[in-house]
Amino acid sequence: MKKTLMMAGAALLVLGLAGCASDYVISTKDGNMLLTNGKPELDKSTGLLSYTDEQGNKRQINNDNVSQIMKR
């Protein structure tokens, strides 16, 4: 019984944390739409926008190539 309650609690925690993440769409100046998992972060020193794509790969794009960032 105790193990079942712990498993149910862990499952609820995982689902709760997954619901907090917001996904975004990055629109580029050349017309591409990049779908992200989580919020993209801008490194002001390099001008690169870092994001995680839908497959879980970490990517970067030059912020000068971005026309718009929208929340999905």
N, CA and C atoms as an extended XYZ file, in Angstrom:
216
Properties=species:S:1:pos:R:3:atomname:S:1:resname:S:1:resid:I:1 pbc="F F F"
N         0.828       -1.193        0.000 N   MET     1
C         0.000        0.000        0.000 CA  MET     1
C         0.870        1.253        0.000 C   MET     1
N         1.910        1.233        0.824 N   LYS     2
C         2.790        2.391        0.930 CA  LYS     2
C         3.512        2.648       -0.403 C   LYS     2
N         3.928        1.553       -1.050 N   LYS     3
C         4.624        1.673       -2.333 CA  LYS     3
C         3.695        2.254       -3.406 C   LYS     3
N         2.440        1.854       -3.391 N   THR     4
C         1.461        2.358       -4.354 CA  THR     4
C         1.242        3.858       -4.163 C   THR     4
N         1.147        4.286       -2.917 N   LEU     5
C         0.964        5.718       -2.638 CA  LEU     5
C         2.183        6.523       -3.079 C   LEU     5
N         3.379        5.961       -2.857 N   MET     6
C         4.596        6.670       -3.277 CA  MET     6
C         4.650        6.782       -4.805 C   MET     6
N         4.268        5.717       -5.498 N   MET     7
C         4.264        5.747       -6.968 CA  MET     7
C         3.245        6.747       -7.492 C   MET     7
N         2.071        6.788       -6.879 N   ALA     8
C         1.033        7.735       -7.298 CA  ALA     8
C         1.485        9.168       -7.034 C   ALA     8
N         2.123        9.406       -5.902 N   GLY     9
C         2.635       10.736       -5.583 CA  GLY     9
C         3.717       11.171       -6.559 C   GLY     9
N         4.606       10.252       -6.911 N   ALA    10
C         5.669       10.569       -7.871 CA  ALA    10
C         5.086       10.887       -9.242 C   ALA    10
N         4.067       10.127       -9.638 N   ALA    11
C         3.437       10.368      -10.935 CA  ALA    11
C         2.760       11.736      -10.967 C   ALA    11
N         2.090       12.102       -9.898 N   LEU    12
C         1.454       13.425       -9.831 CA  LEU    12
C         2.482       14.544       -9.857 C   LEU    12
N         3.607       14.342       -9.193 N   LEU    13
C         4.670       15.348       -9.195 CA  LEU    13
C         5.230       15.557      -10.602 C   LEU    13
N         5.485       14.461      -11.310 N   VAL    14
C         6.007       14.557      -12.670 CA  VAL    14
C         5.011       15.262      -13.584 C   VAL    14
N         3.745       14.896      -13.494 N   LEU    15
C         2.729       15.538      -14.327 CA  LEU    15
C         2.583       17.017      -13.980 C   LEU    15
N         2.688       17.349      -12.718 N   GLY    16
C         2.591       18.749      -12.300 CA  GLY    16
C         3.740       19.579      -12.824 C   GLY    16
N         4.942       19.041      -12.760 N   LEU    17
C         6.105       19.769      -13.261 CA  LEU    17
C         6.072       19.902      -14.780 C   LEU    17
N         5.602       18.892      -15.463 N   ALA    18
C         5.518       18.944      -16.923 CA  ALA    18
C         4.509       19.988      -17.367 C   ALA    18
N         3.477       20.214      -16.590 N   GLY    19
C         2.467       21.208      -16.936 CA  GLY    19
C         2.957       22.635      -16.779 C   GLY    19
N         4.042       22.855      -16.056 N   CYS    20
C         4.553       24.200      -15.824 CA  CYS    20
C         5.367       24.729      -17.005 C   CYS    20
N         5.912       23.842      -17.805 N   ALA    21
C         6.752       24.264      -18.921 CA  ALA    21
C         5.886       24.801      -20.051 C   ALA    21
N         6.271       25.946      -20.583 N   SER    22
C         5.565       26.532      -21.716 CA  SER    22
C         6.392       26.339      -22.972 C   SER    22
N         5.717       26.050      -24.058 N   ASP    23
C         6.386       25.884      -25.339 CA  ASP    23
C         6.224       27.160      -26.152 C   ASP    23
N         7.193       27.415      -27.021 N   TYR    24
C         7.217       28.640      -27.815 CA  TYR    24
C         7.439       28.313      -29.278 C   TYR    24
N         7.091       29.270      -30.132 N   VAL    25
C         7.365       29.207      -31.564 CA  VAL    25
C         8.257       30.387      -31.890 C   VAL    25
N         9.397       30.099      -32.507 N   ILE    26
C        10.317       31.152      -32.939 CA  ILE    26
C        10.118       31.325      -34.434 C   ILE    26
N         9.741       32.525      -34.844 N   SER    27
C         9.573       32.840      -36.251 CA  SER    27
C        10.844       33.544      -36.730 C   SER    27
N        11.450       33.014      -37.802 N   THR    28
C        12.678       33.618      -38.321 CA  THR    28
C        12.360       34.563      -39.476 C   THR    28
N        13.312       35.412      -39.794 N   LYS    29
C        13.117       36.395      -40.864 CA  LYS    29
C        13.011       35.746      -42.239 C   LYS    29
N        13.539       34.518      -42.386 N   ASP    30
C        13.419       33.838      -43.678 CA  ASP    30
C        12.164       32.963      -43.772 C   ASP    30
N        11.266       33.062      -42.768 N   GLY    31
C         9.970       32.402      -42.840 CA  GLY    31
C         9.861       31.063      -42.140 C   GLY    31
N        10.931       30.583      -41.532 N   ASN    32
C        10.867       29.305      -40.814 CA  ASN    32
C        10.195       29.474      -39.460 C   ASN    32
N         9.548       28.417      -38.999 N   MET    33
C         8.942       28.378      -37.669 CA  MET    33
C         9.647       27.286      -36.885 C   MET    33
N        10.272       27.648      -35.781 N   LEU    34
C        10.987       26.704      -34.940 CA  LEU    34
C        10.163       26.458      -33.684 C   LEU    34
N         9.844       25.196      -33.406 N   LEU    35
C         9.057       24.840      -32.238 CA  LEU    35
C        10.008       24.464      -31.102 C   LEU    35
N         9.753       24.991      -29.909 N   THR    36
C        10.643       24.754      -28.782 CA  THR    36
C         9.928       24.050      -27.645 C   THR    36
N        10.708       23.394      -26.821 N   ASN    37
C        10.255       22.875      -25.527 CA  ASN    37
C        10.834       23.806      -24.482 C   ASN    37
N        10.011       24.550      -23.809 N   GLY    38
C        10.492       25.508      -22.825 CA  GLY    38
C        10.769       26.860      -23.449 C   GLY    38
N        11.077       27.819      -22.590 N   LYS    39
C        11.295       29.195      -23.030 CA  LYS    39
C        12.718       29.377      -23.552 C   LYS    39
N        12.873       29.979      -24.727 N   PRO    40
C        14.209       30.283      -25.238 CA  PRO    40
C        14.894       31.324      -24.362 C   PRO    40
N        16.216       31.260      -24.288 N   GLU    41
C        16.989       32.200      -23.479 CA  GLU    41
C        17.990       32.928      -24.362 C   GLU    41
N        18.051       34.255      -24.202 N   LEU    42
C        18.965       35.082      -24.982 CA  LEU    42
C        20.240       35.342      -24.189 C   LEU    42
N        21.401       35.075      -24.809 N   ASP    43
C        22.697       35.420      -24.237 CA  ASP    43
C        23.076       36.773      -24.830 C   ASP    43
N        22.945       37.829      -24.043 N   LYS    44
C        23.170       39.182      -24.548 CA  LYS    44
C        24.618       39.419      -24.960 C   LYS    44
N        25.558       38.700      -24.363 N   SER    45
C        26.966       38.915      -24.710 CA  SER    45
C        27.308       38.378      -26.100 C   SER    45
N        26.641       37.284      -26.514 N   THR    46
C        26.931       36.703      -27.831 CA  THR    46
C        25.841       37.005      -28.859 C   THR    46
N        24.639       37.375      -28.399 N   GLY    47
C        23.529       37.625      -29.308 CA  GLY    47
C        22.859       36.360      -29.814 C   GLY    47
N        23.127       35.227      -29.141 N   LEU    48
C        22.543       33.952      -29.555 CA  LEU    48
C        21.342       33.607      -28.686 C   LEU    48
N        20.314       33.094      -29.333 N   LEU    49
C        19.108       32.640      -28.653 CA  LEU    49
C        19.206       31.119      -28.526 C   LEU    49
N        19.226       30.616      -27.298 N   SER    50
C        19.344       29.184      -27.043 CA  SER    50
C        17.967       28.614      -26.752 C   SER    50
N        17.692       27.436      -27.316 N   TYR    51
C        16.412       26.774      -27.088 CA  TYR    51
C        16.591       25.272      -27.236 C   TYR    51
N        15.607       24.530      -26.750 N   THR    52
C        15.570       23.080      -26.910 CA  THR    52
C        14.458       22.764      -27.888 C   THR    52
N        14.799       22.037      -28.961 N   ASP    53
C        13.782       21.713      -29.967 CA  ASP    53
C        12.884       20.580      -29.475 C   ASP    53
N        11.903       20.210      -30.281 N   GLU    54
C        10.917       19.205      -29.877 CA  GLU    54
C        11.519       17.813      -29.679 C   GLU    54
N        12.659       17.544      -30.287 N   GLN    55
C        13.317       16.260      -30.116 CA  GLN    55
C        14.241       16.245      -28.901 C   GLN    55
N        14.355       17.382      -28.196 N   GLY    56
C        15.193       17.464      -26.998 CA  GLY    56
C        16.622       17.902      -27.267 C   GLY    56
N        16.921       18.332      -28.503 N   ASN    57
C        18.264       18.794      -28.850 CA  ASN    57
C        18.429       20.266      -28.501 C   ASN    57
N        19.578       20.610      -27.928 N   LYS    58
C        19.880       22.004      -27.618 CA  LYS    58
C        20.336       22.686      -28.907 C   LYS    58
N        19.756       23.834      -29.205 N   ARG    59
C        20.057       24.579      -30.435 CA  ARG    59
C        20.289       26.047      -30.112 C   ARG    59
N        20.941       26.745      -31.042 N   GLN    60
C        21.142       28.182      -30.935 CA  GLN    60
C        20.890       28.825      -32.282 C   GLN    60
N        20.383       30.048      -32.241 N   ILE    61
C        20.150       30.812      -33.454 CA  ILE    61
C        20.556       32.262      -33.161 C   ILE    61
N        21.090       32.915      -34.166 N   ASN    62
C        21.447       34.320      -34.002 CA  ASN    62
C        20.174       35.136      -33.825 C   ASN    62
N        20.136       35.955      -32.797 N   ASN    63
C        18.934       36.730      -32.497 CA  ASN    63
C        18.592       37.711      -33.620 C   ASN    63
N        19.559       38.101      -34.438 N   ASP    64
C        19.289       38.995      -35.568 CA  ASP    64
C        18.416       38.313      -36.626 C   ASP    64
N        18.399       36.975      -36.640 N   ASN    65
C        17.596       36.224      -37.604 CA  ASN    65
C        16.177       35.961      -37.121 C   ASN    65
N        15.860       36.354      -35.884 N   VAL    66
C        14.550       36.090      -35.286 CA  VAL    66
C        13.652       37.288      -35.505 C   VAL    66
N        12.439       37.032      -36.017 N   SER    67
C        11.498       38.124      -36.193 CA  SER    67
C        10.495       38.195      -35.053 C   SER    67
N        10.144       37.024      -34.452 N   GLN    68
C         9.141       37.013      -33.406 CA  GLN    68
C         9.242       35.726      -32.594 C   GLN    68
N         8.919       35.830      -31.291 N   ILE    69
C         8.822       34.669      -30.429 CA  ILE    69
C         7.424       34.682      -29.817 C   ILE    69
N         6.697       33.576      -30.036 N   MET    70
C         5.315       33.497      -29.558 CA  MET    70
C         5.136       32.304      -28.649 C   MET    70
N         4.344       32.457      -27.602 N   LYS    71
C         4.008       31.358      -26.718 CA  LYS    71
C         2.922       30.509      -27.376 C   LYS    71
N         3.105       29.171      -27.360 N   ARG    72
C         2.107       28.266      -27.946 CA  ARG    72
C         0.970       28.046      -26.990 C   ARG    72
